[in-house]
């Protein structure tokens, strides 16, 4: 018997069940939820029952979608039902339903949407592509958008302002409580606010609130997969979106999009760059094939569905569902398409509508335009532009490198200049597996390359915005004109997809790398990684303070403020030039320890609103400072 048998539950159903409890029963809810952790039994009719003693049995009967979407699908046999502790505890133990599980059937053009990413900016492994201007670049008219440019964003509606205010209030209360006190009641308030946000048309805020609730659950259950840093980032995202929306700042970026909106793209000629496996924490798996248009715009074709690892591994050779093209993803990654009547989303994903027709084209090598433009600029120059937007995921980056060696699962390399040599001051870059799952060949391929120091490699990947000089490698190929480089099969068209192809010994050159004129070592510099400006900066003190607040709530930050922490925080930060970070962290500590009094001099509850703003200001500044250090580490 296990809670794994429990069906997903709509957030509003759980929120209503908790709201109906008395104050006395709410205090017992967390313990009751833990008590039913191993009491679920599946019935022959698709129902799931959980027994509490002899007189109380809770039965969940999910609808056709497999989700409990209404209160009458969760019943209890006790006298207090439906306002009973048993029913709320079982609903609280069940997994939360994703927004897409609550929506009507998906259109064909969006069949690959991962509900874990609904309402958020493009994420790693999903889609990195052209903006709304891409269709216009191909001579097509975009419906509803004037030719002079995009229309100004519409102001938030009254319903959206109220929903955003409710999201902010619930998020601020959850942050003040922290993981230690963020039990079922606090989570229910977040779920109620998330449901209100969905009804008001704020999918990004809804998705952010659900991520916080899932993070709180995993942290309280001490799940091995949960990282405190991820929950801290989830809180920052939720407070950022809710705070700006509640203040009247609207726009598509803050509102988000539950489903991708596809617009007419006319006729497109696209060529494959590489394919990337997708494996999400919510059980979805698949593949994204990255493409480049004739004008250099980025596009992608996605096939992501439930199925986890098996789906991710098999989708790499699955047929491409686009305009009847007789091509699989492996062929598309090394081929091309002429798409007539194309539909394109804002992030460059190609839709598979009824009017779309696609004809296969011959593939192009990375040395041919428009693919060659990806490798034309120095990495430091390209990264500086890719990391400007803190909201979006960086686009793909190409560079030529020479292997230095391995460091754990990372491959240490140095960038090659245009003449094929390594600068003496070239930083050591880290190539990390784009996905670390051991059943995917990313890590094994990098380990094989690490055993061949001096090897010249052309790499296509995505810069990691959170790590110094780190590139998530997606594909590799030989460096044009280099003698000591990869020897790939002709049918691979000069590149290997690290998430699907497996490099063999026959793909590596024999002998040793040739020394350039003058006999200088081609590895040029120490074999180990360079100093990490992010790791060596005192900004870790700010992150520790923020994560302390997430773990222990406002009280934990206040206790740190009463000790030697403020002095140990300000000095190192100011000496390193991070004066603003020192001031914001100090303001957070002071606000956490503020003890207001009422008119009679009695201690009153401090406002969670001011504390949340202080925490968000420090977290936002920390993210910008770390991003700047990451960009500087590439040069």
C-alpha positions in Angstrom: 0.0 0.0 0.0 1.4 3.4 -1.0 0.4 6.9 -1.7 1.8 6.3 -5.2 -1.6 4.8 -5.9 -3.4 8.1 -5.1 -4.6 10.0 -8.2 -3.6 13.6 -8.9 -5.8 16.2 -7.2 -6.8 19.6 -8.6 -5.3 22.4 -6.4 -8.7 24.0 -5.7 -10.2 20.7 -4.4 -7.4 20.4 -1.8 -7.6 24.1 -0.9 -11.4 23.9 -0.3 -11.0 20.8 1.9 -8.4 22.5 4.1 -10.4 25.7 4.3 -13.5 23.8 5.5 -11.6 22.4 8.6 -11.9 23.9 12.0 -8.9 25.6 13.6 -8.5 22.5 15.9 -8.5 20.1 13.0 -6.0 22.2 11.0 -3.5 21.8 13.8 -3.7 18.0 13.3 -3.6 18.0 9.5 0.1 17.5 9.0 0.3 14.5 11.3 -2.8 13.0 9.7 -1.3 13.4 6.2 1.8 11.6 7.3 -0.2 8.8 9.0 -1.9 7.8 5.7 1.4 7.7 3.8 1.1 3.9 3.3 -2.6 3.3 3.4 -3.8 3.6 -0.2 -5.5 0.6 -1.8 -6.6 0.5 -5.5 -10.1 -0.8 -6.3 -11.2 -2.7 -9.3 -13.3 0.2 -10.6 -10.4 2.7 -10.7 -11.1 4.1 -7.2 -8.6 4.4 -4.4 -9.5 4.0 -0.8 -7.6 4.9 2.4 -8.9 3.5 5.8 -8.7 5.4 9.1 -9.6 2.9 11.8 -12.9 1.0 11.6 -15.4 3.8 11.0 -13.7 6.1 8.5 -12.8 5.2 4.9 -11.9 7.9 2.3 -12.6 7.0 -1.3 -11.2 8.9 -4.3 -12.9 8.4 -7.7 -11.0 10.3 -10.3 -12.8 11.4 -13.5 -12.0 10.2 -17.1 -8.8 12.3 -17.1 -7.5 10.4 -14.0 -7.6 13.5 -11.9 -9.9 14.4 -8.9 -11.4 17.6 -10.2 -14.4 18.1 -8.0 -15.3 17.8 -4.3 -17.8 15.0 -4.9 -15.0 12.7 -6.2 -13.5 12.6 -2.7 -15.8 11.2 0.0 -15.4 9.9 3.5 -17.7 7.7 5.5 -17.3 9.5 8.9 -19.9 11.6 10.5 -18.0 14.9 10.0 -17.7 14.5 6.2 -17.1 16.4 4.0 -15.6 18.7 6.6 -13.5 16.0 8.2 -9.8 15.6 8.8 -9.6 12.2 7.0 -10.7 13.6 3.7 -8.4 16.6 3.8 -5.4 14.4 4.9 -5.8 12.0 1.9 -6.2 14.8 -0.6 -3.1 16.4 0.9 -1.1 13.2 0.5 -2.1 12.9 -3.2 0.1 14.5 -5.9 -1.0 17.9 -7.3 -2.5 17.9 -10.8 -0.6 19.9 -13.5 -2.5 22.7 -15.2 -2.6 20.8 -18.5 -4.3 17.9 -16.8 -7.2 20.2 -15.9 -7.6 21.8 -19.3 -9.5 20.5 -22.4 -7.6 18.4 -25.0 -4.5 19.8 -26.4 -4.5 21.0 -30.1 -2.2 19.1 -32.5 0.2 22.0 -32.7 0.9 21.9 -29.0 0.9 18.2 -28.3 4.4 18.3 -26.9 3.9 20.8 -24.1 5.4 19.8 -20.8 3.0 20.8 -18.0 5.9 21.2 -15.7 6.9 24.2 -17.8 3.5 25.8 -18.4 3.5 29.6 -18.0 7.2 29.9 -17.7 10.0 31.3 -20.0 11.7 28.7 -22.3 13.7 26.2 -20.2 16.6 24.0 -20.9 15.6 21.0 -23.1 12.3 22.4 -24.3 12.7 25.1 -26.9 15.1 27.9 -27.7 14.1 29.9 -30.7 13.2 33.0 -32.6 11.0 35.7 -31.2 7.7 36.9 -32.8 9.7 38.8 -35.4 10.9 35.6 -37.0 7.8 35.1 -39.2 8.1 38.6 -40.5 11.7 37.9 -41.5 10.4 35.4 -44.0 7.9 37.8 -45.6 4.9 36.5 -43.8 2.2 38.6 -42.1 1.6 37.9 -38.5 -2.1 38.1 -37.6 -3.0 40.8 -35.1 0.4 42.4 -35.0 0.9 45.7 -36.9 3.8 45.8 -39.3 5.3 48.7 -37.4 6.1 46.5 -34.4 4.3 44.7 -31.6 1.4 46.4 -29.8 1.9 47.9 -26.3 1.1 45.5 -23.5 -2.4 45.7 -22.2 -2.7 46.8 -18.5 -3.8 44.0 -16.1 -7.5 43.6 -15.5 -9.1 44.1 -12.1 -9.4 40.3 -11.7 -5.7 39.9 -12.5 -4.7 42.6 -10.0 -6.8 40.8 -7.3 -5.4 37.4 -8.2 -1.8 38.8 -8.1 -2.4 40.4 -4.7 -3.7 37.1 -3.4 -0.6 35.3 -4.8 1.7 37.8 -3.2 -0.1 37.6 0.2 0.1 33.8 0.2 3.7 33.7 -1.0 4.8 36.2 1.6 3.1 34.2 4.4 4.7 31.0 3.1 8.1 32.6 3.0 7.8 33.9 6.5 6.8 30.4 7.7 9.6 28.6 5.7 9.8 24.9 5.3 9.7 24.4 9.0 6.2 25.8 9.4 5.0 25.5 5.8 2.7 22.6 6.4 -0.6 21.7 4.7 -2.5 24.9 5.8 0.2 27.2 4.4 0.3 25.1 1.2 -3.5 25.3 0.9 -3.4 29.1 0.9 -0.9 29.0 -2.0 -3.1 26.5 -3.9 -6.2 28.7 -3.4 -4.2 31.6 -4.8 -2.9 29.5 -7.7 -6.5 28.6 -8.6 -7.5 32.2 -8.5 -4.6 33.1 -10.7 -5.6 30.4 -13.3 -9.2 31.8 -13.4 -7.8 35.3 -13.9 -5.5 34.3 -16.7 -2.2 34.3 -14.9 -0.6 31.0 -15.9 2.9 32.0 -15.0 1.9 32.9 -11.5 -0.1 29.7 -11.2 2.8 27.6 -12.3 5.2 29.4 -9.9 2.9 28.8 -7.0 2.5 25.1 -7.8 6.3 24.8 -8.0 6.6 26.3 -4.5 4.0 24.0 -3.1 5.7 20.9 -4.6 9.1 22.2 -3.3 7.7 22.7 0.2 6.2 19.2 0.1 9.5 17.6 -1.0 11.5 19.5 1.5 9.2 18.5 4.4 9.4 14.9 3.3 13.2 15.2 3.0 13.1 14.0 -0.5 16.5 13.2 -2.0 15.6 15.0 -5.2 14.8 18.3 -3.5 17.4 21.0 -3.4 17.1 24.0 -1.1 18.5 26.2 -3.9 15.7 25.2 -6.3 13.1 26.0 -3.7 14.7 29.4 -3.1 14.6 30.1 -6.8 11.0 29.0 -6.9 10.1 31.5 -4.2 12.0 34.3 -6.0 10.1 33.6 -9.2 6.7 33.6 -7.4 7.3 36.8 -5.5 8.8 38.5 -8.6 5.8 37.7 -10.8 3.1 38.4 -8.1 4.8 41.5 -6.8 5.1 43.2 -10.2 1.6 42.1 -11.4 0.0 43.3 -8.1 1.7 46.7 -8.6 0.0 47.1 -12.0 2.9 46.1 -14.2 1.5 43.8 -16.8 2.7 42.3 -20.1 2.9 38.9 -21.7 6.2 38.1 -20.0 4.6 38.4 -16.5 1.2 37.0 -17.5 2.7 33.9 -19.1 1.0 31.5 -21.5 -0.7 28.3 -20.5 -0.5 27.1 -24.1 1.7 28.3 -26.8 0.2 30.7 -29.3 1.1 29.8 -32.8 1.2 32.5 -35.6 1.5 32.2 -39.3 5.1 31.9 -40.5 4.7 31.5 -44.2 7.2 29.4 -45.9 10.3 28.4 -44.0 13.5 26.6 -45.0 15.1 25.2 -41.8 18.1 22.9 -41.3 18.9 20.6 -38.4 21.6 21.4 -35.8 21.2 18.7 -33.1 18.7 16.9 -31.0 18.4 16.9 -27.3 16.6 14.5 -24.9 14.1 15.9 -22.5 13.4 14.3 -19.1 11.4 16.2 -16.6 10.8 15.6 -12.9 7.0 15.3 -13.5 7.4 12.1 -15.6 7.5 13.5 -19.1 10.1 12.5 -21.7 10.9 13.2 -25.3 13.1 15.0 -27.6 13.7 18.5 -29.0 15.4 18.9 -32.3 17.0 22.3 -32.8 16.9 24.0 -36.2 18.2 27.1 -37.8 16.5 29.1 -40.5 18.0 30.6 -43.7 18.3 34.0 -42.0 19.9 32.5 -38.8 16.6 32.5 -36.8 16.4 29.6 -34.3 13.5 27.1 -34.4 12.7 23.7 -32.8 10.5 20.7 -33.2 9.4 19.1 -29.9 7.9 15.7 -29.1 7.5 15.6 -25.3 4.8 13.3 -23.7 4.3 11.2 -20.6 6.7 8.3 -20.4 9.8 9.4 -18.5 13.2 7.9 -19.4 11.9 5.3 -21.9 10.1 8.0 -23.8 13.2 10.2 -23.9 15.4 7.5 -25.2 13.0 6.3 -27.9 11.8 9.7 -29.1 15.2 10.4 -30.6 14.4 8.1 -33.5 10.6 8.7 -33.6 8.8 10.1 -36.6 8.5 13.9 -36.8 4.9 14.9 -36.6 5.1 18.0 -38.9 3.3 18.4 -42.2 3.5 14.8 -43.2 7.3 14.8 -43.5 8.6 11.3 -43.9 11.5 12.0 -41.5 12.4 11.0 -37.9 14.2 13.2 -35.4 17.5 11.6 -36.1 17.2 12.4 -39.7 15.9 15.9 -39.1 18.8 16.7 -36.8 21.1 16.1 -39.8 18.7 17.1 -42.5 16.3 19.9 -43.2 12.7 20.8 -44.1 10.9 23.2 -46.4 7.8 24.1 -44.5 4.8 25.6 -46.3 2.1 27.3 -44.2 4.3 27.1 -41.1 3.0 28.1 -37.7 5.5 29.4 -35.2 5.3 30.1 -31.5 7.0 33.1 -29.8 9.9 30.9 -28.7 10.5 29.4 -32.2 8.6 26.1 -31.9 7.1 24.9 -35.1 3.5 23.8 -34.9 1.9 20.9 -36.6 -1.4 22.4 -37.7 -3.6 20.9 -40.4 -2.5 23.4 -43.1 1.2 22.7 -42.5 3.1 20.9 -45.3 6.8 19.9 -45.0 9.2 18.5 -47.5 12.6 17.0 -46.5 15.7 18.8 -47.6 19.4 17.8 -47.6 21.3 18.5 -44.5 24.1 21.0 -44.1 27.3 20.6 -42.2 28.2 23.0 -39.4 30.8 24.6 -41.7 28.0 25.8 -44.1 25.8 28.8 -43.6 23.6 29.5 -41.7 24.9 27.0 -39.2 28.5 28.3 -39.4 27.4 31.6 -37.9 27.0 29.9 -34.6 30.7 29.3 -34.4 31.9 32.6 -35.8 32.2 34.7 -32.7 34.4 34.2 -29.6 32.6 32.5 -26.8 33.0 35.4 -24.4 31.5 37.8 -26.8 28.6 35.5 -27.6 27.9 34.7 -23.9 27.8 38.4 -23.0 24.8 38.8 -25.3 23.1 35.5 -24.3 23.1 36.2 -20.6 21.6 39.7 -20.8 18.0 38.5 -20.2 17.6 37.2 -16.7 14.2 35.8 -17.4 14.9 33.6 -20.5 17.1 30.6 -21.0 20.3 31.3 -23.0 20.3 30.2 -26.7 22.7 27.7 -28.2 26.3 28.7 -28.5 29.0 27.1 -30.6 32.8 27.2 -30.2 36.0 25.3 -31.1 37.9 24.0 -28.1 40.9 21.8 -27.2 40.5 19.1 -24.6 42.5 19.6 -21.4 41.2 16.7 -19.3 38.4 15.6 -17.0 37.2 16.8 -13.6 34.5 14.4 -12.4 31.7 14.4 -14.9 32.9 17.7 -16.4 35.3 18.0 -19.4 37.9 20.7 -19.1 38.7 22.5 -22.4 40.3 25.7 -23.7 38.8 27.7 -26.6 40.7 27.8 -29.8 41.3 31.1 -31.7 40.6 31.5 -35.4 44.1 30.2 -36.3 43.6 27.0 -34.4 45.9 27.8 -31.5 45.1 28.3 -27.8 45.7 31.7 -26.2 48.0 31.7 -23.2 45.4 33.6 -21.2 42.4 31.5 -22.5 40.2 30.5 -19.6 39.5 26.8 -18.8 35.9 26.1 -19.8 33.8 23.3 -18.3 31.6 21.1 -20.5 29.0 19.4 -18.4 26.4 16.8 -19.4 23.3 18.5 -20.6 21.4 15.8 -18.7 23.2 13.8 -16.0 20.9 10.7 -16.0 23.2 7.6 -16.2 21.0 5.9 -18.8 21.6 8.8 -21.2 25.1 8.8 -22.9 26.0 12.5 -22.1 28.4 11.7 -19.3 29.9 8.6 -20.9 30.7 10.6 -24.1 32.4 13.4 -22.2 34.4 10.9 -20.2 35.6 9.3 -23.5 36.7 12.8 -24.8 38.4 13.5 -21.5 40.7 10.6 -22.2 42.1 12.3 -25.3 44.0 15.4 -24.1 44.8 17.8 -27.0 41.9 16.8 -29.1 40.3 19.6 -31.1 36.5 19.5 -30.9 33.7 21.7 -32.2 31.0 22.0 -29.5 27.4 23.1 -29.6 25.7 23.7 -26.3 23.9 26.0 -24.0 25.7 28.3 -21.5 24.9 27.6 -17.9 23.8 31.0 -16.3 24.4 29.7 -12.8 27.9 28.3 -13.1 31.2 30.0 -14.1 32.5 29.3 -17.6 30.2 26.2 -18.0 28.6 25.0 -21.2 25.9 22.2 -21.3 27.2 20.3 -24.3 24.6 19.0 -26.7 26.6 17.9 -29.7 30.2 17.8 -30.9 32.0 17.5 -34.2 35.5 17.8 -35.8 37.2 21.2 -36.0 37.7 22.2 -39.7 41.4 22.0 -40.7 42.6 20.4 -37.5 44.6 17.2 -37.8 44.0 15.9 -34.3 40.2 15.9 -34.1 37.2 13.6 -34.2 36.8 11.1 -37.0 33.0 10.7 -37.3 31.1 8.4 -39.7 30.1 10.2 -43.0 26.4 9.5 -42.4 26.6 11.5 -39.1 27.3 14.7 -41.2 30.1 15.9 -39.0 28.4 15.9 -35.6 27.4 13.6 -32.8 24.4 14.2 -30.6 25.8 13.6 -27.1 22.4 12.6 -25.7 21.8 9.9 -28.3 25.0 8.9 -30.2 27.7 7.0 -28.4 31.3 7.9 -29.3 33.6 4.9 -29.8 37.3 4.5 -29.9 37.2 4.5 -33.7 35.9 8.0 -33.6 39.1 9.3 -32.0 42.3 10.0 -33.8 45.5 7.9 -33.3 48.8 9.2 -32.0 49.3 12.5 -30.2 48.5 16.1 -31.1 51.0 18.0 -33.2 52.8 20.9 -31.6 52.5 24.2 -33.5 55.5 26.1 -34.8 57.8 27.1 -31.9 57.0 23.9 -30.0 54.5 25.6 -27.5 52.2 23.2 -25.6 48.8 23.3 -27.4 47.1 23.1 -24.0 48.7 26.4 -23.0 48.4 26.9 -19.3 47.7 24.8 -16.2 45.8 21.6 -16.6 43.3 22.3 -13.8 40.3 24.6 -13.9 40.8 28.4 -13.5 39.8 30.2 -10.4 36.0 30.4 -10.1 35.1 34.1 -9.5 31.6 33.0 -8.5 32.8 30.5 -5.9 35.5 32.7 -4.6 33.2 35.8 -4.1 31.6 36.4 -0.7 28.1 36.3 -2.4 27.7 32.8 -0.9 27.0 34.6 2.4 24.0 36.3 0.9 22.7 33.1 -0.6 23.1 31.3 2.7 21.1 34.0 4.4 18.3 33.7 1.8 18.2 29.9 2.0 18.2 30.1 5.8 15.0 32.1 5.4 13.5 29.6 3.1 14.3 26.7 5.3 13.6 28.2 8.7 11.4 31.1 7.9 11.5 34.6 9.2 12.5 33.5 12.7 15.7 31.8 11.4 16.8 35.0 9.7 16.0 37.0 12.8 18.1 34.7 15.0 21.0 35.1 12.5 20.6 38.8 12.8 21.0 38.7 16.6 24.3 36.9 16.4 27.6 37.7 14.7 26.2 37.0 11.2 25.5 40.7 10.2 29.1 41.7 11.0 30.5 38.7 9.2 28.2 39.5 6.2 28.8 43.2 5.6 32.6 43.3 6.0 33.6 40.7 3.3 31.0 41.9 0.9 32.0 45.6 1.2 35.7 44.7 0.9 35.0 42.8 -2.3 33.0 45.7 -3.8 29.5 44.3 -3.2 28.3 47.2 -1.2 24.7 47.0 -2.5 24.5 43.3 -1.7 25.7 44.1 1.9 23.1 46.8 2.3 20.3 44.7 1.0 21.2 41.7 3.1 21.5 43.8 6.2 18.1 45.4 5.5 16.7 41.9 5.3 18.2 40.8 8.6 16.9 44.0 10.3 13.4 43.6 8.9 13.3 39.9 10.0 14.1 40.9 13.6 11.7 43.8 13.7 9.2 43.4 16.6 6.4 46.0 16.2 4.1 46.9 19.1 0.5 47.9 19.2 -1.0 51.0 20.8 -0.8 49.3 24.2 2.8 48.4 23.9 2.2 44.7 23.3 4.2 42.8 20.8 2.3 42.4 17.5 2.8 40.2 14.5 5.3 41.7 12.1 4.1 42.3 8.5 5.0 39.5 6.2 4.7 42.0 3.3 7.7 44.1 4.2 9.8 41.1 5.0 8.9 39.5 1.6 9.9 42.7 -0.3 13.2 42.8 1.6 13.9 39.2 0.8 13.0 39.6 -2.9 15.2 42.7 -3.2 18.2 40.8 -1.9 17.5 37.7 -4.0 17.0 39.8 -7.2 20.3 41.6 -6.7 22.1 38.4 -5.9 20.9 36.8 -9.2 22.1 39.8 -11.2 25.5 39.9 -9.4 26.0 36.2 -10.0 25.0 36.5 -13.6 27.6 39.2 -14.1 30.3 37.1 -12.6 29.4 34.2 -14.8 29.6 36.3 -17.9 33.0 37.6 -16.8 34.3 34.1 -16.2 34.2 33.4 -20.0 36.8 36.1 -20.9 
